[in-house]
Structures are given as C-alpha cells and as structure tokens.
Amino acid sequence: SLGDPSKFVVDFTQPTEVSNYMALNFTSCMCLTAALLKAFPKRENFHRTVVNISSLCAIQPFKSWSLYCSGKAAREMMFKVLAAEEPDVRVLNYAPGPLDTDMQKQARSETADPELRQTFLTMHQEGQLIDCHDSSRKLVNILIRDDFPSGAHLDYYDQ
C-alpha cells in the first residue's frame, strides 16, 4: 500500500502508524517468504524463484512518500540478503513501472509534494501510465529468459 502520501517525514509522530505500515508491507512479506521457502525446501530438480514487486521508490526518494519508499527499500534489501543466503533460490526485485491502478489515483489526489503530484497528473493525462497486463508480460519474459543475477533490481523500462 502507498501509506499516507499527504504527510512528510516530519509529520509522522505516531509510532503505531509507522509500525502498522511496516508490519503490513515489510514484516508480513518477510514472514510469508520464509514460510513458503520452508514449505518448499531445496530438492533435486526443483527450482525456486521468488519475485518481489519492487519500485523505483526502493532506490530513489519521492517526497511525501516516506512510508512507501522506506517499505519498498526494506523489502528490496531483504530480498537481496535472501539471494546471498540462499544461492539456489532465484530472486528478482521487479519494478513494474508507474501502473494505471487505484494506488496511482491515490497518488494523483493525495500526494503532498506538489511537483510529484503534478508529475503523476501529467503522466495520467498524457497516457504514460503502464497497463498492468503489459508490465506482467514483461515480468514473465524476464523470468523465462532467466538471465538476471539473483537479487537484481530490474525495472519495466530496463532492457
């Protein structure tokens, strides 16, 4: 989830708001990934691949998106650590690009930073948002090619 994009870092004064966001967007992801890898342990002729739906926000700050950026960055690093710890597991951090979704609608209406909000409004008005099906096809093709280093961050616009 996007969190509350109407706030800047200095507005987050309630630890429970931040903790709840991280529990939903980081802790649950880490625990679910661990549970699935334990449920499907390493076996001969069995290949395991894990995909983290990442974001440009995992590697680049967006003003007023501190929760989202922090959550995505934490997840991305956790998956990079997983790739280092479990060399038999293929790990991909895939950033699907600016998708035409309800979250994007929230970004256009609630983002506190006026420059960022305008960027998203312009992208929407000019038809520059990516169709979810197009990004999904790109992800499937990346997985089929399987030529990325485990733990890599790949973006829709790469390759």
C-alpha positions as CSV (number, residue, x, y, z in Angstrom):
1,S,0.0,0.0,0.0
2,L,1.0,3.6,-0.5
3,G,0.6,4.6,3.1
4,D,-0.3,8.2,3.7
5,P,1.3,10.3,0.9
6,S,-0.3,13.5,2.4
7,K,2.4,13.6,5.0
8,F,6.1,14.4,5.0
9,V,8.6,12.7,7.3
10,V,8.3,15.3,10.0
11,D,4.5,14.6,10.2
12,F,4.9,11.0,11.3
13,T,4.9,11.5,15.1
14,Q,2.9,8.4,16.0
15,P,5.0,5.2,16.2
16,T,1.9,3.0,15.7
17,E,1.2,4.5,12.3
18,V,4.7,3.7,11.1
19,S,4.8,0.3,12.8
20,N,1.4,-0.7,11.3
21,Y,2.5,0.3,7.9
22,M,5.8,-1.7,8.2
23,A,4.0,-4.7,9.6
24,L,1.7,-4.8,6.6
25,N,4.3,-4.0,3.9
26,F,7.5,-5.5,5.2
27,T,7.1,-7.9,8.2
28,S,4.3,-9.8,6.5
29,C,6.3,-10.1,3.3
30,M,9.4,-11.4,5.1
31,C,7.4,-13.9,7.2
32,L,5.4,-15.2,4.2
33,T,8.5,-15.6,2.1
34,A,10.2,-17.5,4.9
35,A,7.2,-19.8,5.4
36,L,6.9,-20.5,1.6
37,L,10.6,-21.4,1.4
38,K,10.3,-23.7,4.3
39,A,7.2,-25.3,2.8
40,F,9.1,-25.9,-0.4
41,P,12.6,-26.7,0.6
42,K,15.6,-27.3,-1.7
43,R,15.2,-30.6,-3.7
44,E,16.9,-32.1,-6.7
45,N,15.3,-31.0,-10.0
46,F,13.2,-28.4,-8.2
47,H,13.8,-24.7,-9.0
48,R,12.6,-22.0,-6.7
49,T,12.2,-18.4,-7.8
50,V,11.0,-15.5,-5.7
51,V,9.8,-12.2,-7.1
52,N,9.5,-9.1,-5.1
53,I,7.3,-6.4,-6.6
54,S,9.6,-3.5,-6.1
55,S,9.5,0.1,-7.2
56,L,11.7,2.9,-8.3
57,C,10.9,4.2,-4.8
58,A,13.0,1.4,-3.3
59,I,16.1,3.1,-4.7
60,Q,15.1,6.7,-5.2
61,P,13.4,9.1,-2.7
62,F,10.0,10.5,-3.5
63,K,9.0,13.5,-1.3
64,S,5.9,12.8,0.9
65,W,6.2,9.1,0.2
66,S,8.4,8.2,3.1
67,L,6.4,5.2,4.2
68,Y,6.2,3.7,0.7
69,C,9.8,4.4,-0.1
70,S,11.0,3.0,3.2
71,G,8.9,-0.1,3.0
72,K,10.0,-0.8,-0.6
73,A,13.7,-0.2,0.3
74,A,13.4,-2.6,3.3
75,R,11.8,-5.3,1.2
76,E,14.3,-4.9,-1.6
77,M,17.2,-5.3,0.8
78,M,15.6,-8.3,2.5
79,F,15.3,-10.0,-0.9
80,K,19.0,-9.1,-1.7
81,V,20.0,-10.7,1.6
82,L,17.9,-13.8,0.7
83,A,19.7,-14.1,-2.6
84,A,23.0,-14.0,-0.8
85,E,21.9,-16.5,1.8
86,E,20.2,-18.9,-0.5
87,P,22.2,-19.3,-3.7
88,D,19.8,-22.0,-5.0
89,V,16.8,-19.6,-4.9
90,R,16.5,-17.2,-7.9
91,V,15.5,-13.8,-6.5
92,L,14.2,-10.9,-8.6
93,N,13.2,-7.4,-7.5
94,Y,10.9,-6.3,-10.3
95,A,9.8,-2.6,-10.5
96,P,6.7,-2.7,-12.8
97,G,6.7,1.0,-13.6
98,P,4.0,3.6,-13.0
99,L,0.9,1.4,-13.3
100,D,-2.6,2.6,-14.1
101,T,-4.1,1.5,-10.8
102,D,-6.2,2.7,-7.9
103,M,-2.9,3.4,-6.0
104,Q,-1.9,5.7,-8.8
105,K,-5.3,7.5,-8.4
106,Q,-4.5,8.0,-4.7
107,A,-1.1,9.3,-5.7
108,R,-2.6,11.9,-8.0
109,S,-5.1,13.1,-5.5
110,E,-3.3,12.8,-2.1
111,T,0.4,13.3,-2.7
112,A,1.6,16.3,-0.5
113,D,4.5,17.2,-2.7
114,P,3.1,19.4,-5.5
115,E,5.8,18.6,-8.0
116,L,5.4,14.9,-7.6
117,R,1.6,15.1,-7.7
118,Q,1.8,17.1,-10.9
119,T,4.2,14.6,-12.5
120,F,1.6,11.9,-11.9
121,L,-1.2,14.0,-13.1
122,T,0.7,14.8,-16.3
123,M,1.6,11.1,-16.8
124,H,-2.1,10.2,-16.5
125,Q,-3.3,13.0,-18.8
126,E,-0.7,12.1,-21.5
127,G,-1.4,8.3,-21.3
128,Q,2.1,7.5,-20.0
129,L,0.9,5.1,-17.2
130,I,1.6,1.5,-17.9
131,D,-1.1,-1.1,-18.4
132,C,-0.8,-3.8,-15.7
133,H,-1.0,-6.6,-18.4
134,D,1.9,-5.1,-20.3
135,S,4.1,-5.0,-17.2
136,S,3.1,-8.5,-16.3
137,R,4.1,-9.8,-19.7
138,K,7.4,-8.1,-19.4
139,L,8.0,-9.8,-16.0
140,V,7.1,-13.2,-17.4
141,N,9.5,-12.7,-20.3
142,I,12.3,-11.7,-17.8
143,L,11.6,-14.9,-15.8
144,I,11.6,-17.1,-18.9
145,R,14.9,-15.6,-20.1
146,D,16.3,-16.1,-16.6
147,D,19.5,-14.2,-17.3
148,F,19.4,-11.8,-14.4
149,P,21.8,-12.0,-11.4
150,S,19.9,-13.3,-8.3
151,G,18.9,-10.4,-6.2
152,A,18.9,-7.9,-9.1
153,H,16.6,-4.9,-9.3
154,L,15.0,-4.8,-12.8
155,D,12.6,-2.1,-13.9
156,Y,9.9,-2.2,-16.6
157,Y,12.0,0.3,-18.6
158,D,15.2,-1.8,-18.4
159,Q,16.3,-3.9,-21.4
